[in-house]
Amino acid sequence: MKKIIGIAILLTLSFFSFSANSVAAYTSTKNQSVIDQLKVKREIPKSDLSTKLDMSSTLKKTSSFKKLAADDYFLEIEPNDFIYSANYLPLDILTFGSFQTYEDVDYYEVTVPQSGTLLLGGITDYPSISLAIGLFDEYDQFIEPSYKDYTDIGTYFAYQLPAGTYYAVAIDYYGLPSDYGEVYGIQVGMLDTIPPKKPTINTIDDNDKLITGYAEAKSKIYVYRGSSLLKTAYADSNGRYSIPIPVQKTGTVLTVFSEDAAENVGPSASIRVLDKTPPAVPTVNPVDDNDTSIKGKAEANSTVTVKNGKNIIGSVTANSKGEFNIAIKAVAAKTVLKVTAKDAAGNTSKEKSITVLDKTPPKVTKINHVDNNDQYVKGKAEGNSTITVKVGSKVLGTATTSSKGDFSVKIKAQKTDTTLSLYAKDVAGNTSKAYNHKVKKAK
């Protein structure tokens, strides 16, 4: 059988001249009408390829004739000389038959599942067989092929048909029975001219290394960026595809389309790469308890927001260079402010924490009475500040205030009318102005 496989296809209705005598040899057959219809058909002119279907270029669009080089085939079962005894000829399966008698007519039932183009072909390399085939309806009426073309492996008929049941019929043109082992092959297949549907594309962002979605099952997927092909792959049997690609920049437009096994190309779908990368953490200049603005740098054109706890105390849009200047009310020293940047895509940076610096010198709010017998100077100032008592440039004593600000500085008793100068220095290193207090005469 394998000798048949791969040989040149001979599809003809009347490639050879015939005489009245040769036709008369079949007058006794019950299928004379069918034989006559096959024999009287002259060669159908080749289609105008500028307006008609080019069978050569569309040969790949059916799997049926690809199987001519495979071992997947059926065998004719006699008798199959009439419609009611026709063998079933499945799509895409090569079937081998032979002519047993001078009057042998082989019927094959063909089911067209939906409206479309049916291809019919036959093969033989035995000189004793002059194969003539054609397609008939259920009333044994010959169906004219829509197109005919020639390829380097034979001739094909194409039929534009509605869904239904049809019959492929094969005869030997000259009515010669086949020698033992001499066979022909016959095969039908539906031409796939329907392109795949537009694929779906799942959301993709600037961190993704895969593009995924759905397309026609087992179709070839193409991914383009502009005119550049990024990658190709195949959808699985469920139509799902997952294709590795390089990480793409935000805003990049990717185009995806699919091509089926018949080389029909479907419409394309496009998707824009989303921005899912948050801005960098803003840089913030030092802020102290006297400042009424916060300055720094963030992602260009991002929205920079400052919070004190849960409260927003200021917000502004950074310029094209990323610089920002946010007006705020002065905030107490040691307050921790949180600064974030949010880009146009809604991605928010991590927080930048900044502690408000203490640049305000402390105050001495109270100095108790001091006379010429006292060896302590007492009063109130900023909590945990250092109090220094001086006479001129001479330091008499120092002490640290309590958390409530109370202080008591040990000194030597000073003469009446001596001027004591008190200074408070906070933990931030800010030193107050001098607070002067005159020593009184003891009573």
Order of alpha helices (4+ residues) and beta strands (2+ residues): alpha-alpha-alpha-beta-beta-beta-beta-beta-beta-beta-beta-beta-beta-beta-beta-beta-beta-beta-beta-beta-beta-beta-beta-beta-beta-beta-beta-beta-beta-beta-beta-beta-beta-beta-beta
